[in-house]
Amino acid sequence: MSLFSWLRPASPVVPADLQQRLASLPAINQLGDCSLREQRWVVLDLETTGLNLNKDRLLSIGAVVIEDGAIDFSQQFERTLQCSEVKLGASVLIHGLGPNAIAAGSDPAETLVEFMEFVGDSPVLAFHAPFDQHMLGRALKEHLGHKLQHVFLDVADIAPLVCPQANIREAGLDEWIEWFKLEVFERHNASADALATAELALILFSRARGQQIHSPLNLQQRLSQWKRRQQAPSF
């Protein structure tokens, strides 16, 4: 045994039925050449106790599906996770998640398996996707010992890529909603933010097609090129 093995977090004890469901999840493929319209997308938003990637906890999951070029309201996911470790600060209360809602939340392991079944092999869209990807991946590892392997694309990058004229590259979701004059009647809970992100994504996909970005793979490649240009030093 390694001298430092005691420092590693213990592997979670996962019930047999959840292990079987995890084993039945589809294999994750890389993005392909189908059209943006043909691709099933899962649009995700997470609410957490804060923004610390290593210490804060996942509180709720909200997700909607874009399929056949539209939001499919028959495919939605909304769960609050039970979390006994939460200290209710302003970042929690702004989401409308009080102690009663959190205490009555769903079992995290069961909820996470259910969500992965909902996602299937679809790529995931989120606004500031690296945060959601990290927090979801951490929760899956802690509760299930499961590694997140899905492709995530960041709507916060897609927006300035296809709308450079907006000149609001560092903008948040609210700024892009305002720029496109979207009517959003609710914000700051996971489901409402996922829906707002999905509405924004549909507009961006339309703009992308006008710029010869026709497939998920093409979009991923153009995003990578765009990010390299943004990070290149200017002389």
Residue frames relative to the residue before (quaternion, step in Angstrom):
aa qw qx qy qz dx dy dz
M 1.0000 0.0000 0.0000 0.0000 0.00 0.00 0.00
S 0.4994 -0.6525 0.4829 0.3029 3.55 -0.97 0.83
L 0.5857 -0.5963 0.4287 0.3429 3.53 -1.12 0.76
F 0.7624 0.3706 -0.1847 0.4974 3.56 1.09 -0.75
S 0.3638 0.7602 -0.4831 0.2373 3.61 1.22 0.16
W 0.6139 0.5642 -0.3566 0.4215 3.59 1.10 -0.57
L 0.5970 0.5700 -0.3642 0.4314 3.58 1.24 -0.31
R 0.6090 0.5641 -0.3587 0.4269 3.57 1.16 -0.51
P 0.5143 -0.6274 0.4692 0.3489 3.61 -1.01 0.69
A 0.5288 -0.6363 0.4603 0.3220 3.55 -1.04 0.80
S 0.5191 -0.6213 0.4824 0.3344 3.56 -1.10 0.70
P 0.4922 -0.6746 0.4526 0.3129 3.59 -0.92 0.82
V 0.3965 -0.6627 0.5754 0.2695 3.54 -1.23 0.56
V 0.0971 -0.8250 0.5567 -0.0016 3.56 -0.35 1.28
P 0.4703 -0.6821 0.4767 0.2937 3.62 -0.72 1.02
A 0.6364 -0.5802 0.3593 0.3596 3.55 -1.11 0.75
D 0.6561 0.5197 -0.3332 0.4340 3.60 0.94 -0.80
L 0.6542 0.4883 -0.3178 0.4824 3.59 1.05 -0.69
Q 0.6038 0.5474 -0.3553 0.4578 3.58 1.08 -0.66
Q 0.6527 0.5130 -0.3096 0.4637 3.57 0.98 -0.85
R 0.6617 0.4984 -0.3103 0.4663 3.58 0.97 -0.82
L 0.6261 0.5206 -0.3355 0.4738 3.59 1.04 -0.72
A 0.6642 0.5109 -0.3013 0.4550 3.57 0.97 -0.86
S 0.6804 0.4939 -0.2810 0.4627 3.58 1.19 -0.53
L 0.4531 0.6858 -0.4617 0.3336 3.60 1.25 -0.07
P 0.5335 -0.6468 0.4312 0.3333 3.61 -1.01 0.71
A 0.5690 -0.5662 0.4691 0.3682 3.53 -1.24 0.47
I 0.3830 -0.7283 0.5272 0.2120 3.55 -1.07 0.78
N 0.1869 -0.7885 0.5809 0.0762 3.55 -0.76 1.10
Q 0.5436 -0.5713 0.4893 0.3724 3.53 -1.27 0.31
L 0.6524 -0.5123 0.3706 0.4177 3.57 -1.22 0.34
G 0.2597 -0.8055 0.5237 0.0971 3.54 -1.05 0.84
D 0.6673 -0.5336 0.3863 0.3474 3.51 -1.39 -0.23
C 0.3709 0.6938 -0.5310 0.3147 3.60 1.15 0.33
S 0.6079 -0.5590 0.3973 0.4001 3.59 -1.19 0.29
L 0.6455 -0.4969 0.4035 0.4167 3.56 -1.27 0.36
R 0.6527 0.5278 -0.3086 0.4475 3.56 1.04 -0.78
E 0.6892 0.4965 -0.2840 0.4449 3.58 0.96 -0.84
Q 0.6112 0.5782 -0.3486 0.4131 3.58 1.13 -0.58
R 0.3154 -0.6859 0.6183 0.2185 3.56 -1.08 0.76
W 0.0924 -0.7919 0.6036 0.0068 3.55 -0.81 1.12
V 0.2066 -0.7251 0.6371 0.1600 3.57 -1.12 0.67
V 0.1750 -0.7838 0.5916 0.0705 3.57 -0.71 1.13
L 0.1237 -0.8512 0.5091 -0.0305 3.53 -0.46 1.30
D 0.0549 0.7421 -0.6676 -0.0236 3.51 -1.26 0.58
L 0.1673 -0.7783 0.6005 0.0755 3.55 -0.99 0.90
E 0.1931 -0.7176 0.6477 0.1677 3.52 -1.22 0.56
T 0.0696 -0.8074 0.5856 -0.0200 3.54 -0.89 1.01
T 0.6394 -0.5366 0.3815 0.3971 3.56 -1.27 0.19
G 0.7863 -0.1178 0.0853 0.6005 3.58 1.24 -0.27
L 0.6255 -0.5804 0.3998 0.3346 3.55 -1.30 -0.22
N 0.4596 0.6654 -0.4636 0.3621 3.59 1.25 0.19
L 0.4018 -0.7679 0.4492 0.2169 3.56 -0.45 1.24
N 0.7565 0.4073 -0.2059 0.4684 3.59 1.09 -0.63
K 0.7727 0.3632 -0.1877 0.4855 3.59 1.12 -0.51
D 0.6715 0.5109 -0.3240 0.4279 3.59 0.95 -0.75
R 0.3994 -0.7480 0.5053 0.1602 3.50 -1.26 0.65
L 0.5083 -0.6257 0.5082 0.3031 3.52 -1.27 0.56
L 0.1794 -0.8162 0.5456 0.0624 3.57 -0.77 1.09
S 0.8142 -0.0788 0.0796 0.5697 3.59 0.87 -0.85
I 0.2473 -0.7432 0.6107 0.1166 3.50 -1.30 0.62
G 0.0178 0.7727 -0.6344 0.0139 3.54 -0.93 0.93
A 0.1074 0.8035 -0.5774 0.0975 3.58 -0.87 0.88
V 0.0870 -0.7483 0.6548 0.0612 3.51 -1.24 0.65
V 0.3825 -0.7245 0.5340 0.2088 3.55 -1.28 0.36
I 0.1870 -0.7114 0.6650 0.1296 3.52 -1.15 0.80
E 0.1544 0.7772 -0.5925 0.1452 3.56 -0.69 1.09
D 0.8288 0.0846 -0.1186 0.5403 3.54 -0.99 0.92
G 0.7122 -0.5125 0.2515 0.4084 3.55 0.96 0.92
A 0.7360 0.3313 -0.2186 0.5484 3.59 1.20 0.34
I 0.5465 -0.5701 0.4855 0.3750 3.55 -1.29 0.31
D 0.2297 -0.7713 0.5827 0.1128 3.56 -0.77 1.07
F 0.2383 -0.8230 0.5012 0.1210 3.56 -0.13 1.29
S 0.5668 0.5694 -0.3995 0.4414 3.60 1.24 -0.06
Q 0.7126 0.3535 -0.2362 0.5581 3.58 1.29 -0.20
Q 0.2755 0.7370 -0.5651 0.2480 3.55 -0.09 1.33
F 0.1365 -0.7743 0.6141 0.0691 3.54 -1.20 0.61
E 0.1301 0.7810 -0.5998 0.1160 3.57 -0.83 0.98
R 0.1760 0.7771 -0.5834 0.1574 3.56 -0.61 1.16
T 0.2285 -0.6997 0.6553 0.1698 3.51 -1.27 0.64
L 0.3108 -0.7718 0.5308 0.1611 3.56 -0.84 0.98
Q 0.4720 -0.6438 0.5233 0.2980 3.53 -1.08 0.77
C 0.0889 0.7974 -0.5868 0.1095 3.56 -0.82 0.98
S 0.2261 -0.8167 0.5204 0.1052 3.56 -0.33 1.26
E 0.6545 0.5572 -0.3024 0.4120 3.58 1.23 -0.38
V 0.5028 0.7042 -0.4032 0.2979 3.58 1.27 -0.15
K 0.1531 -0.7162 0.6727 0.1050 3.51 -1.10 0.86
L 0.3593 -0.7871 0.4631 0.1923 3.55 -0.53 1.18
G 0.0116 0.7863 -0.6148 0.0607 3.52 -0.29 1.31
A 0.7561 -0.3825 0.2660 0.4596 3.55 -1.32 -0.06
S 0.6448 0.5435 -0.3300 0.4242 3.58 1.03 -0.77
V 0.6511 0.4781 -0.3102 0.5013 3.58 1.21 -0.44
L 0.6983 0.4996 -0.2834 0.4270 3.55 0.81 -1.00
I 0.5920 0.5802 -0.3802 0.4103 3.61 1.09 -0.58
H 0.6608 0.4965 -0.3046 0.4732 3.57 1.19 -0.48
G 0.4980 -0.6694 0.4245 0.3517 3.58 1.25 -0.02
L 0.5185 0.6272 -0.4187 0.4032 3.57 1.21 0.39
G 0.0899 -0.8144 0.5732 0.0077 3.55 -0.17 1.30
P 0.7316 -0.4386 0.2829 0.4386 3.59 -1.27 0.14
N 0.6357 0.5352 -0.3458 0.4358 3.60 1.01 -0.69
A 0.6573 0.5100 -0.3120 0.4588 3.59 0.95 -0.87
I 0.6768 0.4853 -0.2949 0.4685 3.58 0.97 -0.84
A 0.6479 0.5157 -0.3206 0.4598 3.59 1.00 -0.81
A 0.7228 0.4164 -0.2333 0.4997 3.58 1.11 -0.72
G 0.4025 0.7539 -0.4452 0.2674 3.57 1.27 0.15
S 0.6302 -0.5520 0.4091 0.3616 3.52 -1.35 0.24
D 0.6169 -0.5279 0.4316 0.3929 3.55 -1.26 0.47
P 0.4874 -0.7089 0.4120 0.3003 3.63 -0.61 1.05
A 0.6690 0.5055 -0.3206 0.4407 3.61 0.84 -0.90
E 0.6606 0.5001 -0.2990 0.4734 3.58 0.91 -0.93
T 0.6663 0.5142 -0.2995 0.4494 3.57 0.93 -0.92
L 0.6703 0.5063 -0.3037 0.4496 3.57 0.92 -0.87
V 0.6276 0.5050 -0.3388 0.4861 3.59 1.03 -0.70
E 0.6434 0.5244 -0.3178 0.4583 3.56 0.95 -0.90
F 0.6629 0.4993 -0.3149 0.4606 3.58 0.97 -0.81
M 0.6528 0.5036 -0.3302 0.4595 3.60 0.92 -0.79
E 0.6104 0.5214 -0.3467 0.4851 3.59 1.12 -0.58
F 0.6252 0.5342 -0.3224 0.4688 3.57 1.08 -0.76
V 0.6749 0.4904 -0.2919 0.4678 3.59 0.93 -0.89
G 0.1573 -0.7977 0.5614 0.1539 3.58 0.90 -0.87
D 0.7265 -0.3831 0.2932 0.4894 3.57 -0.86 -0.94
S 0.3890 0.7528 -0.4572 0.2699 3.59 1.26 0.29
P 0.4767 -0.6163 0.5282 0.3376 3.58 -1.17 0.49
V 0.3623 -0.7456 0.5348 0.1638 3.53 -1.21 0.64
L 0.1720 -0.7437 0.6393 0.0930 3.53 -1.10 0.87
A 0.1268 0.7676 -0.6238 0.0749 3.56 -1.07 0.72
F 0.4317 -0.6499 0.5477 0.3021 3.55 -1.25 0.41
H 0.7745 0.0099 -0.1312 0.6187 3.54 -0.48 1.32
A 0.0296 -0.8821 0.4697 -0.0200 3.52 0.91 1.09
P 0.6089 0.5654 -0.4001 0.3867 3.68 0.85 -0.65
F 0.6274 0.5280 -0.3452 0.4566 3.60 1.04 -0.67
D 0.6848 0.4739 -0.2910 0.4709 3.59 0.80 -0.99
Q 0.6355 0.5368 -0.3273 0.4482 3.57 0.98 -0.84
H 0.6780 0.4876 -0.2948 0.4644 3.58 0.90 -0.90
M 0.6987 0.4774 -0.2886 0.4480 3.59 0.80 -0.96
L 0.6458 0.4919 -0.3223 0.4870 3.59 1.01 -0.75
G 0.6537 0.5182 -0.3133 0.4538 3.58 0.93 -0.87
R 0.6528 0.5125 -0.3127 0.4620 3.56 0.99 -0.82
A 0.6558 0.5087 -0.3103 0.4635 3.58 0.96 -0.87
L 0.6431 0.5165 -0.3229 0.4641 3.59 0.98 -0.82
K 0.6560 0.5055 -0.3097 0.4671 3.58 0.98 -0.80
E 0.6990 0.4906 -0.2794 0.4390 3.58 0.86 -0.97
H 0.7773 0.3750 -0.1900 0.4680 3.57 0.86 -0.94
L 0.8198 0.2382 -0.0810 0.5143 3.58 1.09 -0.70
G 0.3746 -0.7179 0.4987 0.3091 3.59 1.19 -0.32
H 0.4859 0.6772 -0.4007 0.3805 3.56 1.26 0.52
K 0.3198 -0.7538 0.5472 0.1737 3.57 -0.98 0.89
L 0.3656 -0.7232 0.5501 0.2018 3.54 -0.83 1.05
Q 0.0436 -0.8351 0.5480 -0.0211 3.58 -0.69 1.08
H 0.4386 0.7262 -0.4441 0.2880 3.60 1.24 0.01
V 0.4886 -0.6160 0.5338 0.3113 3.52 -1.28 0.50
F 0.1056 -0.7697 0.6283 0.0404 3.56 -0.94 0.98
L 0.0837 -0.7576 0.6441 0.0638 3.56 -1.07 0.80
D 0.3685 -0.7616 0.5044 0.1726 3.53 -0.95 0.96
V 0.3746 -0.7348 0.5254 0.2092 3.57 -0.58 1.18
A 0.6000 0.5648 -0.3548 0.4417 3.60 1.16 -0.54
D 0.6703 0.4291 -0.2945 0.5289 3.60 1.26 -0.28
I 0.6161 0.5527 -0.3553 0.4344 3.59 1.01 -0.76
A 0.6336 0.5733 -0.3387 0.3940 3.59 0.94 -0.89
P 0.7404 0.3727 -0.2628 0.4938 3.67 0.65 -0.90
L 0.5491 0.5984 -0.4033 0.4216 3.61 1.17 -0.42
V 0.7964 0.3039 -0.1561 0.4990 3.59 0.75 -1.02
C 0.7556 0.2779 -0.1825 0.5644 3.62 1.25 -0.21
P 0.0226 0.8407 -0.5408 0.0169 3.62 0.64 1.02
Q 0.5834 0.6049 -0.3699 0.3963 3.56 1.16 -0.52
A 0.5553 0.6123 -0.3968 0.3991 3.59 1.19 -0.36
N 0.1671 -0.8354 0.5061 0.1344 3.56 1.18 -0.62
I 0.5689 0.5521 -0.4043 0.4561 3.57 0.99 0.87
R 0.0154 0.8722 -0.4887 0.0128 3.56 0.95 0.94
E 0.7437 0.3929 -0.2294 0.4899 3.61 0.93 -0.81
A 0.3716 0.7696 -0.4587 0.2432 3.58 1.25 0.21
G 0.4219 -0.6636 0.5543 0.2727 3.50 -1.30 0.46
L 0.7457 -0.3914 0.2853 0.4576 3.54 -1.32 -0.02
D 0.6307 0.5506 -0.3411 0.4274 3.60 0.96 -0.81
E 0.6639 0.5133 -0.3126 0.4450 3.59 0.94 -0.85
W 0.6702 0.4741 -0.3067 0.4817 3.59 0.99 -0.75
I 0.5949 0.5424 -0.3615 0.4703 3.59 1.07 -0.63
E 0.6692 0.4881 -0.2921 0.4781 3.57 0.96 -0.87
W 0.6549 0.5300 -0.3276 0.4276 3.59 0.92 -0.87
F 0.7382 0.3804 -0.2173 0.5129 3.59 1.02 -0.78
K 0.3897 -0.7478 0.4571 0.2829 3.60 1.33 0.02
L 0.2334 0.7772 -0.5433 0.2151 3.57 0.95 0.87
E 0.3453 -0.7130 0.5696 0.2190 3.56 -1.07 0.73
V 0.0796 0.7813 -0.6076 0.1191 3.54 -0.33 1.30
F 0.2235 -0.8346 0.4965 0.0836 3.55 -0.49 1.22
E 0.7806 0.1740 -0.1107 0.5900 3.58 1.23 -0.20
R 0.0073 0.7835 -0.6210 0.0214 3.57 -1.08 0.78
H 0.7936 0.3874 -0.2547 0.3941 3.48 -1.45 0.03
N 0.6385 0.2997 -0.4544 0.5440 3.46 0.91 1.09
A 0.6954 -0.5418 0.2662 0.3898 3.54 -1.12 0.70
S 0.6921 0.4862 -0.2971 0.4430 3.59 0.82 -0.93
A 0.6666 0.4988 -0.3058 0.4619 3.58 0.93 -0.89
D 0.6698 0.4884 -0.3043 0.4693 3.58 0.96 -0.81
A 0.6166 0.5278 -0.3465 0.4703 3.60 1.07 -0.67
L 0.6528 0.5080 -0.3119 0.4673 3.58 0.97 -0.83
A 0.6486 0.5057 -0.3182 0.4716 3.60 0.95 -0.85
T 0.6455 0.5143 -0.3134 0.4696 3.58 1.01 -0.81
A 0.6427 0.5207 -0.3186 0.4629 3.59 1.02 -0.79
E 0.6409 0.5131 -0.3278 0.4675 3.60 0.97 -0.80
L 0.6437 0.5049 -0.3115 0.4834 3.56 1.02 -0.81
A 0.6499 0.5355 -0.3210 0.4335 3.59 0.92 -0.89
L 0.6349 0.5329 -0.3392 0.4449 3.60 0.97 -0.76
I 0.6367 0.5053 -0.3238 0.4841 3.59 1.02 -0.77
L 0.6733 0.5036 -0.2957 0.4535 3.57 0.93 -0.91
F 0.6165 0.5316 -0.3504 0.4632 3.60 1.04 -0.68
S 0.6307 0.5236 -0.3316 0.4670 3.58 1.02 -0.77
R 0.6520 0.4942 -0.3073 0.4861 3.59 0.97 -0.84
A 0.6364 0.5463 -0.3282 0.4345 3.58 1.00 -0.83
R 0.6445 0.5203 -0.3282 0.4541 3.58 0.94 -0.84
G 0.6406 0.5255 -0.3160 0.4622 3.57 1.11 -0.69
Q 0.7076 0.3883 -0.2438 0.5377 3.58 1.29 -0.28
Q 0.5807 -0.6349 0.3455 0.3746 3.56 1.20 0.66
I 0.4673 0.5916 -0.4958 0.4311 3.56 1.06 0.80
H 0.0015 0.8783 -0.4741 0.0616 3.54 -0.02 1.29
S 0.7829 0.2775 -0.1523 0.5356 3.61 1.13 -0.45
P 0.6400 -0.5118 0.3906 0.4194 3.61 -1.19 0.32
L 0.6469 0.5113 -0.3247 0.4633 3.59 0.98 -0.80
N 0.6398 0.5227 -0.3158 0.4666 3.57 0.98 -0.85
L 0.6418 0.5165 -0.3172 0.4698 3.58 1.01 -0.82
Q 0.6486 0.5156 -0.3153 0.4627 3.58 0.92 -0.87
Q 0.6662 0.5041 -0.3017 0.4593 3.59 0.95 -0.87
R 0.6673 0.4930 -0.3028 0.4690 3.57 0.94 -0.86
L 0.6180 0.5343 -0.3390 0.4667 3.58 1.07 -0.69
S 0.6479 0.5157 -0.3184 0.4613 3.59 0.94 -0.85
Q 0.6508 0.5052 -0.3105 0.4742 3.58 0.97 -0.85
W 0.6568 0.5218 -0.3057 0.4504 3.57 0.94 -0.93
K 0.6771 0.4924 -0.3005 0.4569 3.59 0.90 -0.90
R 0.6201 0.5271 -0.3506 0.4634 3.59 1.04 -0.67
R 0.6449 0.5088 -0.3236 0.4695 3.58 1.01 -0.77
Q 0.6557 0.5181 -0.3204 0.4460 3.58 0.96 -0.80
Q 0.7205 0.4489 -0.2424 0.4697 3.56 1.07 -0.77
A 0.5182 0.6492 -0.4180 0.3678 3.57 1.24 -0.29
P 0.4851 -0.6622 0.4735 0.3193 3.62 -0.93 0.79
S 0.2864 -0.7421 0.5806 0.1735 3.54 -1.07 0.75
F 0.2148 -0.7926 0.5626 0.0956 3.56 -0.94 0.91
